[in-house]
């Protein structure tokens, strides 16, 4: 006897490509996710994070939008530095430090002082690992170790120590 299928628990998701586009485009235009999610008609941040976990392509687009926010912070750094005067230098220094921190967190590959090294294989793919059997330098072994190794190898091959010397 089969059980009747139940309807899913909870409200249905309102995720759509159009809504995802609005979120990503607002971030690319300079609003962080917190500000975007406070706009009318857009979902709560928790919902956006859940959508990112459920839809990998949306998560990737959000990551690119965050990098765009890092680019915006870098642009703003250049603008503040270009317009700095003796009177605004102290205040500008605080703004620059905050924007540098923001850029380094939003786009660490571009703007972080700490460099991340990644190992990649041919064409950017995974690193190919070649498995080789272990080698033993017999000449580096002591006479006792050689005798133990010889006894073990003879046992594995089924020969007696008296068969070959």
C-alpha positions in Angstrom: 0.0 0.0 0.0 1.5 3.3 -1.0 1.1 6.4 1.0 -0.5 9.4 -0.7 2.0 12.1 -1.6 1.8 15.2 0.6 2.2 18.7 -0.4 5.4 20.4 0.7 5.4 22.0 4.1 5.7 25.8 4.2 5.2 28.5 1.7 6.4 27.9 -1.8 9.6 29.7 -2.8 9.2 33.0 -4.7 12.6 32.5 -6.3 12.7 33.5 -9.9 15.4 34.6 -12.4 13.8 38.0 -12.7 14.0 38.5 -8.9 17.6 37.2 -8.8 18.5 39.6 -11.6 17.1 42.5 -9.6 19.1 41.6 -6.5 22.4 41.1 -8.5 21.9 44.2 -10.5 21.2 46.3 -7.4 24.4 45.0 -5.9 26.4 45.7 -9.1 25.0 49.2 -9.0 26.6 49.7 -5.6 24.2 48.6 -2.9 25.3 45.9 -0.5 23.0 43.0 0.2 21.7 44.5 3.4 20.5 47.6 1.6 19.1 45.6 -1.3 17.0 43.4 0.9 15.4 46.4 2.6 13.9 47.6 -0.7 10.2 47.0 -1.1 9.4 43.9 -3.1 12.7 42.2 -2.5 13.2 39.3 -0.1 14.8 39.2 3.3 18.5 38.5 3.6 17.9 35.1 5.1 15.8 34.2 2.1 18.5 35.4 -0.3 21.1 33.2 1.6 18.8 30.2 1.4 18.3 30.8 -2.3 22.1 31.0 -2.7 22.4 27.6 -1.0 19.6 26.1 -3.1 20.7 27.6 -6.5 24.5 27.4 -7.2 24.2 29.6 -10.2 22.6 32.3 -8.1 25.3 32.0 -5.5 27.9 32.4 -8.2 26.2 35.6 -9.5 26.0 36.9 -5.9 29.8 36.3 -5.6 30.5 38.3 -8.8 28.2 41.1 -7.5 30.2 41.2 -4.3 33.4 41.5 -6.3 31.8 44.4 -8.2 31.2 46.1 -4.8 34.9 45.6 -4.2 35.6 47.3 -7.5 33.3 50.2 -6.5 35.2 50.6 -3.2 38.5 50.7 -5.1 37.1 53.3 -7.5 35.9 55.4 -4.5 39.4 55.2 -3.0 40.8 56.7 -6.2 38.2 59.5 -6.1 38.9 60.3 -2.5 42.6 60.3 -3.0 42.3 62.6 -6.1 40.1 65.1 -4.3 42.0 65.1 -1.0 43.1 68.5 0.4 45.0 69.6 3.4 41.8 70.4 5.2 40.1 67.0 4.5 43.2 64.8 4.8 42.4 63.5 8.3 38.8 62.6 7.5 39.8 61.2 4.1 42.4 58.9 5.8 39.6 57.3 7.8 37.4 56.9 4.7 40.3 55.4 2.8 41.1 52.9 5.5 37.5 51.8 5.7 37.2 51.5 1.9 40.5 49.6 1.6 39.3 47.1 4.2 35.9 46.8 2.4 37.6 46.2 -1.0 40.0 43.6 0.5 37.0 41.7 2.0 34.7 41.9 -0.9 37.3 41.0 -3.6 40.3 39.5 -1.8 41.9 38.1 -5.0 42.1 41.6 -6.4 42.5 43.9 -3.4 43.8 41.9 -0.4 47.4 42.4 0.8 47.5 38.7 1.6 47.9 36.7 -1.6 46.3 33.3 -1.9 48.1 30.8 -3.9 46.1 28.1 -5.7 47.4 25.0 -7.2 45.7 24.2 -10.5 46.3 21.6 -13.1 46.3 21.9 -16.9 43.7 24.3 -18.2 42.8 25.4 -14.7 41.4 22.0 -13.8 42.4 19.8 -10.8 45.9 18.9 -10.1 46.8 15.4 -11.5 48.5 13.2 -8.9 50.6 10.5 -10.2 50.8 7.4 -7.9 54.2 5.7 -7.9 55.1 2.7 -5.9 57.4 3.5 -2.9 61.1 3.0 -3.4 63.7 1.9 -0.9 67.3 2.8 -0.9 68.8 -0.5 0.1 72.3 0.9 0.5 71.0 3.3 3.2 69.8 0.4 5.3 71.7 -1.2 8.1 72.7 -4.9 7.8 70.0 -5.8 10.3 67.4 -3.9 8.3 68.5 -5.5 5.0 68.2 -9.0 6.6 64.6 -8.2 7.8 63.7 -6.8 4.3 65.2 -9.9 2.6 63.3 -12.2 4.9 60.0 -10.3 4.3 60.5 -10.4 0.5 61.3 -14.0 0.5 58.2 -14.8 2.5 56.1 -12.7 0.1 57.5 -14.5 -3.0 57.1 -17.9 -1.4 60.8 -18.7 -1.4 62.9 -20.0 1.5 66.0 -18.1 2.6 68.1 -21.2 1.6 66.8 -21.3 -2.0 68.7 -18.2 -3.1 71.3 -16.3 -1.4 
